[in-house]
Amino acid sequence: MAKSPNTNGYSFTWTQPYLPTSYNPFYERKTSKEQVERKTQKDEDLIASLEQVDSWVDCMTRYPDAEAMIERLKRDFLS
C-alpha cells in the first residue's frame, strides 16, 4: 500500500486491486489435459477441412466468379 507524505495537511492511501483477468491481457488460466486434447482435436479437424477445400480448389480449371469480376471491370473501366 502506498502512502503519500503529509506535506499539505492531508494524506491518502491507495491499494492495487487484484483482478488478473481484467487488468492483465496476458493472464491465462491453467487448462486441464482434457481441455487441451479437445482443443487439439478441434484444431486438427479444422486443418483437415481446410486441406479438403484446398484440394477442391486445386482441381478447378476455371474460376467463374473471378472471370465475371474481371469482365465487369473491363467493361466498366476500360471501355
DRENKEZA-179425 format. One line per field, with one value per residue: residue in three letters; x, y, z of N, C-alpha, C in turn. Coordinates in pm, whole numbers, plus 50000, padded with zeros to 5 digits. Each point is the difference from the previous one (the first is absolute). Example, Ala and Ser with C-alpha at 12.3 -4.5 7.8 and 13.67 -1.06 7.14 Angstrom:
2
residuo = [ALA  SER]
n_X = [51319  49965]
n_Y = [49431  50105]
n_Z = [50780  49928]
ca_X = [49911  50082]
ca_Y = [50119  50119]
ca_Z = [50000  50006]
c_X = [50090  49923]
c_Y = [50120  50109]
c_Z = [50000  50073]
END
This chain:
79
residuo = [MET  ALA  LYS  SER  PRO  ASN  THR  ASN  GLY  TYR  SER  PHE  THR  TRP  THR  GLN  PRO  TYR  LEU  PRO  THR  SER  TYR  ASN  PRO  PHE  TYR  GLU  ARG  LYS  THR  SER  LYS  GLU  GLN  VAL  GLU  ARG  LYS  THR  GLN  LYS  ASP  GLU  ASP  LEU  ILE  ALA  SER  LEU  GLU  GLN  VAL  ASP  SER  TRP  VAL  ASP  CYS  MET  THR  ARG  TYR  PRO  ASP  ALA  GLU  ALA  MET  ILE  GLU  ARG  LEU  LYS  ARG  ASP  PHE  LEU  SER]
n_X = [50085  49970  50085  49926  50105  49988  50002  49877  50017  50023  49941  50048  49924  50070  49913  50096  49890  49967  50000  50070  49875  49970  50106  50020  50034  50111  49904  50046  49879  50040  50027  49896  50053  49882  50005  50127  49966  49894  50077  50091  49900  49947  50124  50017  49877  50031  50118  49938  49906  50098  50061  49880  49976  50122  49971  49884  50062  50089  49886  49976  49935  49886  49996  49875  50008  50124  49965  49891  50076  50090  49903  49943  50119  50023  49876  50009  50123  49998  49869]
n_Y = [49883  50095  50073  50108  50078  50025  50067  49974  49919  49925  49883  49907  49895  49908  49906  49930  50007  49885  50030  49890  49956  50107  50000  49872  50055  49972  50026  49880  49952  49921  49929  49922  49880  49977  50122  49974  49876  50053  50099  49910  49925  50108  50030  49873  50005  50117  49955  49889  50079  50077  49889  49960  50119  49997  49874  50047  50101  49911  49935  50123  50007  50042  50133  49954  50003  49954  49909  49984  50002  49924  49928  50005  49978  49907  49955  50011  49955  49902  50013]
n_Z = [50000  49914  50074  49993  49982  50126  49882  49959  50098  49895  50004  49922  49982  49933  49967  49941  49923  50047  49872  50005  49998  50073  50081  49998  49883  50069  50089  50027  50007  50097  49893  50007  50018  50055  50054  50029  50036  50060  50046  50031  50041  50058  50040  50033  50051  50052  50035  50039  50052  50049  50034  50042  50052  50050  50028  50043  50060  50042  50013  50039  49884  50053  50002  49990  50130  50000  49910  50071  50108  49939  49950  50119  50054  49908  50017  50132  50005  49911  49998]
ca_X = [49915  50079  49952  50062  50048  49904  50064  49899  49897  49911  50069  49912  50059  49944  50037  49980  49904  50051  49907  50092  49936  49955  50107  50118  49957  50075  49962  49934  49972  50057  49898  50019  50047  49883  49969  50104  49978  49881  50039  50088  49916  49928  50097  50030  49882  49999  50106  49957  49899  50069  50073  49900  49964  50116  50004  49893  50044  50107  49939  49923  50067  49945  49953  49894  49978  50110  49986  49891  50048  50094  49921  49927  50098  50038  49887  49969  50111  50094  49937]
ca_Y = [50117  50122  50115  50126  50077  50097  50132  50106  49983  49888  49882  49903  49868  49935  49860  49943  49889  49878  49942  49966  49973  50120  50098  49943  49937  49878  49902  49880  49900  49870  49913  49859  49920  49969  50119  50013  49896  50039  50110  49944  49926  50099  50059  49901  49992  50121  49987  49900  50058  50096  49923  49950  50113  50024  49900  50034  50115  49953  49927  50091  50047  50132  50072  50082  50126  50091  50037  50098  50127  50058  50048  50120  50109  50038  50068  50127  50094  50002  50029]
ca_Z = [50000  49989  50077  49960  50116  50051  49991  49988  50101  49968  49951  49938  49974  49883  49991  49867  50002  49941  49905  49891  49872  49932  49983  49937  49875  49977  50099  49949  50101  49968  49943  50030  49888  49917  49921  49899  49900  49926  49912  49899  49906  49920  49908  49897  49912  49919  49901  49901  49911  49913  49899  49905  49914  49914  49894  49907  49921  49911  49888  49914  49880  49974  50118  49942  50072  49967  49859  49991  50054  49905  49886  50043  50011  49864  49939  50065  50014  49889  49871]
c_X = [50090  49937  50070  50054  49900  50066  49899  49887  49901  50084  49898  50075  49928  50051  49970  49900  50060  49890  50080  49932  49960  50112  50120  49959  50072  49966  49927  49976  50062  49887  50031  50045  49885  49962  50102  49979  49879  50033  50089  49919  49922  50093  50033  49884  49995  50107  49962  49897  50062  50079  49905  49960  50115  50007  49889  50042  50110  49944  49923  50083  49952  49956  49892  49977  50109  49990  49889  50043  50094  49926  49924  50096  50043  49889  49981  50113  50093  49935  49931]
c_Y = [50123  50111  50124  50071  50109  50138  50112  49983  49890  49883  49907  49869  49940  49858  49950  49886  49877  49936  49960  49980  50127  50099  49946  49929  49869  49890  49884  49904  49869  49909  49855  49928  49968  50118  50018  49898  50034  50112  49948  49925  50096  50064  49903  49985  50121  49992  49900  50058  50104  49929  49944  50110  50032  49901  50025  50116  49960  49929  50091  50042  50140  50060  50097  50134  50101  50046  50105  50136  50069  50056  50128  50119  50047  50082  50140  50101  50008  50029  50134]
c_Z = [50000  50081  49950  50124  50037  50001  49996  50100  49967  49951  49936  49984  49880  49995  49859  50010  49931  49916  49876  49866  49929  49975  49924  49871  49972  50100  49934  50116  49958  49952  50034  49874  49904  49911  49887  49890  49913  49900  49888  49895  49911  49898  49887  49903  49907  49891  49892  49905  49907  49890  49895  49902  49905  49885  49897  49909  49903  49878  49906  49880  49962  50132  49955  50070  49965  49855  49982  50053  49902  49880  50036  50011  49862  49935  50059  49994  49881  49866  50000]
END
